[in-house]
């Protein structure tokens, strides 16, 4: 069971990781109070996932709609991603960077973990179903007019 | 001078390539540790290796060990560019022979400065 204190600590680590990435590589500060245009649910969604092993078995998921992700990858790389592979590569690296920063911030805590290669899935009306008893910590941030959602799910 | 950028992420290699153009270095790229060693084996003009840690297959640390064990490459400066930001990992990489270390996410100016530091360029060599 995740206590309120643990939730706050891990959510704070995720917020810090997202801030560090956004400020360093996008030149932008995320808005955790306003997580962008979440009504755009009909847009293609891209999800970066990473299974994490450590004191707990965890799944980290980063979810961004395709339009927002395209803008973020353009800011990171300097030009527009042309091919789906470039967008997927950008999503994988965003997932990798956020996971790496969260790992560093949580070093020494029960939530510390080792990172693994990310997986990327994309599609419209993407359904990801997780057992309702799995505990998840969710952080949403507004960036570049869109929304970035980071979830850390205790899967074991 | 040629700089070898080793990272499984194309977007990171692109960011690094852009930075190296600022420094007027020629950039070679490898998307795996195995490919990095193959490139090193075929050339003698590489003056710096920028090395990711976590890659599918051979890790950056394994590449670093292989380089330091081979007299052809033992003297080539290596800078780790990685998400592994914990102090014990930084110490480990330096002990294994890395000359510098940059944690992702980074700002490009920080990358430029660390590259300059690693190959012994003075301040301002690249900054006009």
Interface residues (C-beta under 8 A of the other chain):
Chain A: X20 X21 X24 X25 X73 X76 X77 X78 X85 X86 X89 X90 X92 X93 X96 X97 X99 X100 X101 X103 X104 X107 X115 X117
Chain B: X8 X9 X10 X11 X12 X14 X15 X18 X54 X56 X82 X83 X84 X85 X86 X103 X104 X105 X106 X107
